């Protein structure tokens, strides 16, 4: 539950303030690094939330269905390993978003946008 809270809090602190500028300003003014970082971090926090909820479901399944063996499986060492694995997988799986996020300038309307540009 703490891991889920950390992912949600990180999203609120790092993504919402910058994303609100999209709705307040007519074009992107925050630069390439912020463009890539915000969308990358949004994807990381989303994946961490999804994987954490999935891990919590598996934990509940093990606790209920395999209750006799669950005390040996549900230890803090395995939980810490699971949290680390969740973050590593999320960071790795979100890397294509950072790679393909870029600043796009539309000449005909003279505005700049932060868009995903996939090949």
N, C-alpha and C positions, 0 to 999 in steps of 0.2 A: 504494500500500500504506500509505503514511503517513496519507493521508486516512481510510482505513478504520480504522486504529488510533486516530486522534483521535476519530472518531465512537464507537467502542466504548468508549474510555476515558471520554469525556464521559458516556456512558450509565451506566457503572459508578459514576462520581463523583456524578452529579446525580440519577439515577433510582432506583437500587437502595436506597440508605439510606432514602429517603422511602417507597418502595413497600413496604418491609419493615414499616412501621408498620401497613399495612392488615391484615397477618396477625397482628400482635402486639396491636393494640388493637381493641376492639369497634366503635368508630365513628371517623369522620374528625375529627381535632383540629387539623390543621395550617393551616386557613384556606383561603379562596378562592384567593388568589394562588398558593400552593404547589400547590393542586389543579390549577389551570389550567397552571401552568408545568411541572410534572412530566409531565403527559400530553402537553403540547405538545412538550417536549424529547425525550420518548421517541419520539414520532412523527417528529420531525426527524432524530434519530440513526438510526432505522430506515430512513428514506428515503435518507439519505446513504449508509448501508451498501449498500442495494439499488442505488442509482444508481452508486456507485463500483464495485461488482462488475460491473455491466453495462458501464461504461466500460472496465474492465480486459479484459473479454471482447472488446469492439470493438477495443481496442488490440492484443490478441493476433491477432485476425482480420486486421487491417491489416498487422501485422508478418509474418504467414505467407503470406497470399494475395497481398498487394500488396507484396512485399518490395523491389522496385526503387524504388517511390515512397515507401515507408514512412519513409525517412530524412528526407525533406522534410516529412512530416506529423507525425512523432513527435518534436517539439521541445519544450523546456521551456516556451516561451510558450504553446503549445497545451494543454499539461498544466495549467498554472496557470489558463488560461481555463476549462478543463473542470472543475477543482476549484471555482472560483468559481461557475460555472453550476450545478453539483450542489448547492452550499449554498444558493444563491438559490432554486432550484426547490424544494428540500426545505423551506425556511422558508416559502415561499408556499403550498405544498400542505398544510402542516400547520396553517395558520392556522384552518381551520374547527374543528379539534379544540379549540384554545384558546377559541374563541368559544362552543362548545356544551358545554364541560366546566363543571359547576357543583356547588354544594353542595346536596344534597337531604336534607331532614329528614323522617324517617318518624315521624309522631306516635304511631302505634299501638304501636311498639316503643321509642320515645324514643331514636332513634339518628340520627346524621348520616353521610351517605355522599358520596363524591366520584364522581359519575356523569356520563356523557355524556347530555345531554338534547337530542335532535334534534326539530325541529318535525314 
